[in-house]
Amino acid sequence: MSGSNRLAGLTARPKDTGPAEVRKVDEVGEARGFVDRTPRKKPGRKPSPRTHQLHPKVFPRVGEAIAAEAEKQGITQGQLIEQLWELYEKSGDTR
């Protein structure tokens, strides 16, 4: 019997994809160590609500002071500037 004749009797059969069959296959797979690897959420970093960028030119001493204060508080320089702006607005001195 040649190789091509051995395959002649094989036919394609549709897989049973009903919910019960899928559950059964999943249970067998989990019992043998296979786990579902489909991503649970959208991969990657979540988008930031802070989308506006500033690129101020400041004197070196001012930039160093802002960086040091932000580091001391454990926040970013942008968050520090936001806090300073809130204080400015609350002061009522918006000329």
Long-range contacts (C-beta under 8 A, 24 or more apart in sequence): 50-78, 54-78, 54-81
